[in-house]
Amino acid sequence: MNTAGHSEATARRGLELTPFRGLRYDPDRVGSLAAVTSPPYDVVVRPDGLHHLQSNDPHNIVRLILPQATTPAARNEQAATTLRRWLAEGVLAADPEPGLYVYEQRDGAGMLQRGIIGALRVSDPADQVVLPHEDVMPHVVADRAALMRATSANLEPLLLTYRGNGTAADTTAVVERTAEQEPLLSTTTEDGYSHRLWSITDPADLARIQSDLARHQALIADGHHRWATYRRLRAENPSPSPWDYGLVLLVDTARYPLRVRAIHRLLHGLPVADALASLDGLFHVRRLDIPLSEALEVLADAACAGNAFLLAGDGAFHLVDRPDPELLTRTIRADRPAAWRTLDATVLHATLLHHVWHIPEDDPTRIAYIHDTAATVRKAERDGGTAVLMHPVREEVVRDLARQGVTMPRKSTSFGPKPASGLVLRALEL
């Protein structure tokens, strides 16, 4: 987002993006580049998606970002051992010189997204350089930090957005000129997305990008837990150190707008019948015996008028909307902006999870956060739990709250498309 309206002090401490020697798969050592990629670690639906990815290729990146063992310590050591072995065998190799990387994604429907991957100087929220918009779960940050310590690597980039100027002198001009050249790699993953990557090593282009980005601040679109992990690890290691920086993908949404989708909830151990019974007199509930696609359309219409959710898991869909105003007054904090108090995620967490269902939002034995709508419904039906399907919030609402320093409830949004994991990694020793 453009910082032209901010103070000179803010502009002086803008984004500092640094070249690095990317670790990339040797195409001759793997079945295919597509077969070794993965969605980000928190998008993989486990165990189904994990097993599928592992079977694609013995070198799939999930063996690093989601190692499987009986204890956390064993998982992290397994990832570190695997990474060392792949480096020794040449499965992964470092590029010969440091660079920034242009990354492009396309789908079959005409969507085009381009951004730039680099090592970004880690900053604190008070600096107003990188703006978070969601809270994080401490146990997830601890888990990611332990994995990064063990591997001494940033295994996948998080996704940040900023608002460019649209001028010939800005970063996007370099990105688009670079994208006219022959890429370092090109592959199409099974979801239909094509991915291309280029390296920028020319000193003049690097200086131009760094000068432009120093005038901007960014919004965390995806990767709040990894950003919090970067901050923790930076604090643990005296500066200067490689931990002062973290791997990111920066996208200029003035040129390449992102899609915003919802993240759904799966409530373990709460049957749909029990969830609905507890809402009597508190919300309006309507049963929908229609397909998922039609139920989501009903949800979208209801969300235009106020807070609305879909509950699923018993073979039907149940529209939950029109909450009792007195209930909201009792359960939602009054010291936050109206835009925050009326978020569906706020009502879900403060009113339904905390007050009605008594489910801790950070207890993985009670609640899971799943990006895929159909997968959430299937798992609820299979496990006897309740799926809570959400309607996405608009990007401008997210940005406005972030500028005010107000964080949304955790897992409120899913920006995309997300960068594929496995195309370029950062080893801190290089």
C-alpha positions in Angstrom: 0.0 0.0 0.0 1.3 3.4 -0.9 2.8 5.4 2.0 2.6 8.8 0.3 0.2 10.1 2.9 2.4 8.9 5.8 5.2 10.9 7.5 8.7 11.0 6.2 9.8 9.0 9.2 7.5 6.2 8.1 8.8 6.4 4.5 12.4 6.1 5.7 11.7 2.8 7.4 9.9 1.2 4.6 10.3 -2.3 3.1 13.9 -3.5 2.9 14.1 -6.4 0.4 17.4 -8.2 0.0 18.7 -10.6 -2.6 19.6 -14.1 -1.5 20.9 -17.3 -3.1 17.8 -19.3 -3.6 17.7 -23.1 -3.1 15.9 -24.8 -6.0 15.2 -28.3 -7.1 17.4 -29.7 -9.8 14.8 -30.8 -12.4 17.1 -33.7 -13.4 17.0 -35.2 -9.9 13.2 -35.2 -9.4 10.2 -36.6 -11.3 8.9 -33.2 -12.2 8.9 -29.7 -10.6 5.1 -29.9 -10.3 5.4 -33.2 -8.3 7.7 -31.7 -5.7 5.6 -28.6 -4.9 2.9 -28.2 -2.3 0.4 -25.6 -1.1 1.6 -23.8 2.0 1.8 -26.0 5.1 -1.4 -24.7 6.7 -3.5 -25.3 3.5 -2.6 -29.0 3.2 -5.6 -31.0 4.4 -4.1 -33.7 6.6 -3.8 -36.6 6.4 -5.5 -37.0 3.0 -3.6 -34.2 1.2 -0.3 -35.0 2.9 -0.3 -38.6 1.8 -1.2 -37.6 -1.7 1.6 -35.1 -1.9 4.1 -37.5 -0.4 3.2 -40.1 -3.0 3.7 -37.6 -5.9 7.5 -37.7 -5.5 9.9 -38.9 -2.7 11.3 -35.4 -2.7 8.1 -33.5 -2.3 8.5 -30.3 -0.2 5.9 -31.5 2.4 8.7 -33.8 3.8 10.3 -30.5 4.9 7.4 -28.3 5.8 5.2 -31.1 7.3 7.6 -33.8 8.5 6.0 -36.9 10.0 7.3 -38.5 13.2 6.0 -39.5 16.6 7.2 -36.4 18.5 7.7 -32.7 17.6 11.5 -33.0 18.2 11.7 -36.1 16.0 9.7 -34.3 13.2 12.0 -31.3 13.2 15.2 -33.5 13.3 13.7 -35.5 10.4 13.2 -32.3 8.3 16.7 -31.1 9.1 18.2 -34.5 8.1 16.2 -34.6 4.9 17.2 -31.1 3.9 20.9 -31.9 4.6 20.6 -35.1 2.5 18.9 -33.4 -0.4 21.6 -30.7 -0.4 24.4 -33.4 -0.3 22.8 -35.3 -3.1 22.2 -32.3 -5.3 18.4 -32.6 -5.2 18.4 -29.0 -4.0 21.1 -26.6 -5.1 21.8 -23.0 -4.4 21.8 -20.5 -7.3 25.3 -19.2 -8.1 24.7 -15.6 -7.1 22.2 -13.7 -4.9 19.1 -12.3 -6.6 15.5 -11.4 -6.2 13.0 -13.7 -7.9 10.0 -12.7 -10.1 7.2 -15.2 -9.5 4.2 -15.6 -11.8 1.0 -17.6 -11.4 -1.7 -18.1 -14.0 -4.9 -20.2 -14.0 -7.1 -21.4 -16.9 -9.6 -18.6 -16.3 -7.4 -15.7 -17.2 -6.1 -14.9 -13.7 -2.5 -13.5 -13.7 -0.5 -12.7 -10.6 3.1 -11.6 -10.5 5.2 -10.6 -7.5 8.8 -10.5 -6.3 10.4 -13.0 -3.8 13.2 -11.8 -1.5 14.5 -11.7 2.0 12.7 -9.0 3.8 14.1 -7.2 6.9 11.9 -8.3 9.9 10.2 -5.4 11.7 7.8 -5.0 14.6 4.1 -4.1 14.3 4.8 -0.7 16.0 7.1 0.2 13.0 4.0 0.2 10.7 6.1 -1.3 7.9 4.5 -4.8 7.8 0.9 -4.7 8.9 -0.7 -7.8 10.4 -4.4 -8.1 10.3 -5.0 -11.3 12.3 -4.0 -12.7 15.6 -1.8 -15.8 15.8 -2.0 -19.0 17.8 1.1 -19.3 20.1 1.4 -23.1 19.6 1.6 -22.7 15.8 4.3 -20.1 16.1 6.3 -22.3 18.5 5.9 -25.2 16.1 7.1 -23.2 13.0 10.0 -21.7 15.1 11.2 -25.1 16.1 11.2 -26.3 12.5 13.1 -23.2 11.2 15.7 -23.5 14.0 16.2 -27.2 13.2 16.5 -26.6 9.4 18.1 -23.2 9.6 16.0 -22.3 6.6 13.0 -20.4 5.4 11.2 -23.2 3.6 8.3 -21.3 2.0 7.6 -17.6 1.4 4.7 -15.9 3.1 2.5 -13.6 1.0 2.6 -9.8 1.5 0.8 -7.1 -0.5 1.5 -3.5 -1.2 0.0 -0.7 -3.3 2.4 0.4 -6.1 2.4 3.7 -7.9 1.8 2.4 -11.4 4.8 4.3 -12.8 7.6 3.2 -15.0 10.1 3.6 -12.2 8.5 1.2 -9.7 9.1 -2.4 -8.9 6.3 -3.7 -11.1 7.9 -2.2 -14.2 11.0 -4.3 -13.5 8.9 -7.4 -12.8 7.0 -7.1 -16.0 10.1 -6.5 -18.1 11.8 -9.5 -16.5 8.7 -11.7 -17.2 9.3 -11.2 -21.0 12.6 -13.2 -20.7 13.2 -16.9 -20.5 12.3 -18.2 -17.0 14.5 -20.2 -14.7 11.6 -22.7 -14.4 8.1 -23.3 -15.7 5.7 -25.9 -14.5 1.9 -26.5 -14.2 0.6 -28.1 -10.9 -2.3 -30.5 -10.8 -4.7 -27.7 -9.7 -4.3 -26.2 -13.1 -2.0 -23.3 -12.1 1.1 -22.6 -14.1 4.1 -21.2 -12.3 7.2 -19.4 -13.7 10.2 -18.1 -11.9 13.0 -15.6 -13.0 16.0 -14.3 -11.1 17.0 -10.6 -11.0 20.7 -10.1 -10.4 21.5 -6.9 -12.4 22.7 -4.3 -9.8 20.8 -1.5 -11.4 17.5 -3.4 -11.3 18.1 -4.5 -7.7 18.8 -0.9 -6.7 15.7 0.3 -8.4 13.5 -2.2 -6.7 15.0 -1.6 -3.3 14.7 2.2 -3.7 11.0 1.8 -4.7 10.0 -0.6 -2.0 11.7 1.6 0.7 8.8 4.0 0.2 6.1 1.4 0.9 4.5 -0.6 3.7 2.9 -4.0 3.2 -0.1 -6.0 4.5 0.3 -9.6 5.5 -2.0 -11.4 3.2 -1.0 -15.0 4.1 1.5 -16.1 6.7 0.9 -14.4 10.0 2.3 -17.3 11.9 5.4 -17.4 9.8 5.9 -13.7 10.2 5.5 -14.0 14.0 8.0 -16.8 13.8 10.5 -14.6 11.9 10.1 -12.0 14.7 10.7 -14.6 17.4 13.8 -16.0 15.8 15.2 -12.5 15.1 14.7 -11.7 18.8 16.6 -14.9 19.8 19.7 -14.1 17.6 21.8 -11.1 18.2 21.8 -8.7 15.3 23.3 -8.6 12.7 22.4 -12.2 11.7 20.6 -14.0 8.9 17.5 -14.2 11.1 17.1 -10.4 10.7 15.4 -11.3 7.4 12.6 -13.7 6.3 11.5 -15.1 3.0 8.5 -13.3 1.4 6.6 -12.8 -1.8 5.5 -9.2 -2.4 2.6 -8.5 -4.7 1.6 -5.1 -5.9 -2.2 -5.3 -5.7 -2.7 -2.1 -7.5 -1.6 -4.1 -10.6 -2.4 -7.6 -9.5 -5.5 -7.7 -7.2 -5.7 -10.8 -4.9 -8.7 -13.0 -4.4 -10.1 -13.1 -0.8 -11.7 -16.3 0.4 -13.0 -17.5 3.8 -11.3 -20.0 6.1 -13.8 -22.5 7.5 -13.9 -24.1 10.9 -14.3 -27.8 11.8 -15.6 -28.3 15.4 -14.5 -31.7 16.7 -16.8 -33.5 19.1 -19.8 -31.2 18.6 -22.5 -32.9 16.5 -24.6 -30.6 14.3 -27.8 -31.4 16.3 -26.1 -30.2 19.5 -24.7 -27.1 17.9 -28.1 -26.1 16.5 -30.0 -26.9 19.8 -27.8 -24.4 21.7 -28.7 -21.6 19.2 -32.4 -21.7 20.0 -33.6 -18.1 20.6 -30.2 -16.7 19.9 -30.0 -16.9 16.1 -32.4 -17.6 13.3 -31.8 -21.1 11.9 -33.0 -22.5 8.5 -32.4 -26.0 7.1 -31.3 -26.1 3.5 -31.6 -29.4 1.6 -29.7 -28.2 -1.4 -26.2 -28.7 -2.9 -23.2 -27.0 -1.5 -22.9 -24.5 -4.4 -26.5 -23.3 -3.9 -26.1 -23.2 -0.1 -23.1 -20.9 -0.5 -25.2 -18.6 -2.7 -27.8 -18.4 0.1 -25.0 -17.7 2.6 -23.7 -14.9 0.4 -27.1 -13.3 0.2 -27.6 -13.5 3.9 -24.2 -12.1 4.6 -25.1 -8.9 2.7 -27.7 -8.2 5.4 -25.7 -9.1 8.5 -23.8 -11.9 10.2 -24.4 -15.3 8.7 -22.9 -18.8 8.7 -23.6 -22.3 7.3 -23.4 -25.3 9.6 -22.9 -28.7 8.0 -22.0 -32.3 9.0 -25.3 -34.1 9.1 -26.1 -34.3 5.4 -27.8 -30.9 5.2 -26.8 -27.3 5.4 -28.2 -25.0 8.1 -28.2 -21.2 7.6 -27.5 -19.5 10.9 -28.1 -15.7 10.8 -29.9 -12.8 12.4 -28.3 -12.9 15.8 -30.1 -11.5 18.8 -28.8 -7.9 19.2 -28.7 -8.2 23.0 -26.6 -11.3 22.7 -24.0 -9.4 20.5 -24.0 -6.5 23.0 -23.2 -8.9 25.8 -20.5 -10.9 24.1 -18.6 -8.5 21.8 -16.1 -5.9 22.9 -17.3 -2.3 22.6 -13.8 -0.8 22.5 -13.2 -1.8 18.9 -14.2 -0.1 15.6 -17.7 -0.9 14.3 -16.1 -2.7 11.3 -14.4 -5.1 13.7 -17.4 -5.6 15.9 -19.6 -6.6 12.9 -17.2 -9.1 11.3 -18.5 -12.6 10.9 -15.3 -13.9 12.4 -15.7 -11.7 15.5 -19.3 -12.9 16.0 -18.1 -16.5 15.5 -15.3 -16.4 17.9 -16.6 -14.1 20.6 -20.3 -15.1 20.6 -20.6 -18.6 19.2 -17.2 -20.3 20.1 -16.6 -18.6 23.4 -20.1 -17.9 24.8 -22.4 -20.5 23.3 -20.3 -23.5 22.4 -17.4 -23.0 24.9 -14.8 -24.1 22.4 -11.3 -22.6 22.8 -10.2 -21.1 19.5 -6.6 -22.3 19.9 -7.2 -25.9 21.0 -6.4 -28.2 18.0 -8.3 -31.0 19.7 -11.5 -29.0 19.5 -11.2 -26.9 16.4 -9.5 -27.1 13.0 -9.1 -24.3 10.4 -9.6 -25.6 6.8 -9.4 -23.6 3.6 -11.2 -26.0 1.3 -15.0 -25.7 1.6 -16.0 -29.2 0.4 -13.2 -30.8 2.4 -14.5 -29.2 5.6 -18.0 -30.6 5.0 -16.7 -34.0 4.2 -14.6 -34.2 7.3 -17.5 -33.0 9.5 -19.7 -35.7 8.0 -17.1 -38.4 8.4 -16.1 -37.4 12.0 -19.5 -36.5 13.4 -18.4 -32.9 14.0 -19.8 -29.5 12.9 -18.5 -27.6 9.9 -18.9 -23.8 10.2 -18.7 -22.3 6.7 -17.8 -18.6 6.4 -18.4 -15.9 3.8 -15.2 -14.0 2.8 -14.6 -10.4 4.1 -13.7 -7.7 1.6 -10.0 -6.8 1.1 -10.6 -3.1 1.8 -12.1 -3.9 5.2 -9.0 -5.9 6.0 -6.6 -3.1 5.0 -8.5 -0.4 6.8 -8.5 -2.3 10.1 -4.8 -3.1 9.7 -4.0 0.6 9.2 -5.8 1.3 12.4 -3.7 -1.3 14.2 -6.7 -3.5 14.8 -6.2 -7.2 14.3 -9.0 -9.5 13.2 -9.8 -12.8 14.8 -7.3 -15.5 13.7 -7.8 -17.2 10.4 -10.3 -14.6 9.2 -9.3 -14.5 5.6 -7.6 -16.5 2.9 -5.9 -14.4 0.3 -4.8 -16.0 -2.9 -3.6 -17.4 -5.0 -0.9 -18.4 -2.5 2.7 -19.1 -3.7 3.4 -22.7 -4.2 5.9 -24.1 -1.7 9.0 -25.8 -3.2 9.9 -23.5 -6.0 12.5 -21.5 -4.1 13.8 -21.8 -0.5 16.2 -19.8 1.6 19.0 -21.4 3.6 20.3 -19.0 6.3 23.9 -20.2 6.0 24.2 -19.1 2.3 
